[in-house]
Amino acid sequence: MKNRPALLAIVLTIIASVILAGMDSLGKFLMREFSTFQVTWARFLFHSIIVSLLFYGQGLRHFAVTRAPKTQLLRGLCMVGINTLLYMAIKTVSLAEATALMYLSPVLVTLFAGVFLGERILPRHLLAVAAGFVGVLVIIRPGFQTFEPALLLAFFASLLLALYFLLTRKVAGVDDPRTSLFYTSIVGAVVLSVPLPLWWKTPDALQWLLLVSMGVFGAIGHFLLIKAYTLITASELSPWLNAQVVAATLFSVFLFQDVLGWNFFFGTGLIVGAGLLLWLHNRRAA
């Protein structure tokens, strides 16, 4: 069938979105007993171990060799900041709200590309950026009695994620995607291992299993996304990435009994809508 690769890519993306939302849910659960930094460390360490074993088992002996070490290091540091800020946020606020704020990043990429890379910004780009920021304000509601400062951490994480996407675009034609995937996790594992004794708490057998599972979920989720991107273009896949917001919302409500107000659904609609507006524009331009 002509559309079979596209259908497979969509299915893989949805599965990956559910798995990654599940990983964040597991992280939120583990942070009831462990510090944010120890949980984030485990997510990176076991992710990097699994990815390394997988690639080595496939006969790839040079997956760790990069032609852009500085850029890969910066990408890895961005990912450390992204995960740490996100997990600090979901320790206090709902997973659904934090995930929705993270999805401002595709909109921010357009703005950053214009500012830092000199790419042309059209009025519809500015409209999408404005809609996305309004969505953020609706969810965060600064100045209201229900304002939760921890949501700002998720917003700052979305800024770092936009920068991470730009850096990933920069190394896309230089390094193999598997090399980039390796550096996404190994930098975090090394950086967070240095001060680890400061916040270390020894897990029991079940907790070790859950910490390892975070790395497994991360590795599988990212592997499925990479596979999906080999089947269809990024622009075709973009709308389906919003499945993670849906999955995070379901986990948030059913696992953690979070109560989501009108501002979450309205703000999330604006953020997702802004991303879809850019996707439609890029598709027509293509």
Secondary structure, DSSP 4 states (H G I P E B T S, - for coil): -TTHHHHHHHHHHHHHHHHHHHHHHHHHHHTTTS-HHHHHHHHHHHHHHHHHHHHHHTT-S-TT--S-HHHHHHHHHHHHHHHHHHHHHHTTS-HHHHHHHHTTHHHHHHHHHHHHS-----HHHHHHHHHHHHHHHHHH-TTSTT--THHHHHHHHHHHHHHHHHHHHHHTTTS-HHHHHHHHHHHHHHHHHTTGGGT-----HHHHHHHHHHHHHHHHHHHHHHHHHHHS-HHHHGGGGGHHHHHHHHHHHHHH-PPP-HHHHHHHHHHHHHHHHHHHHHHHH-
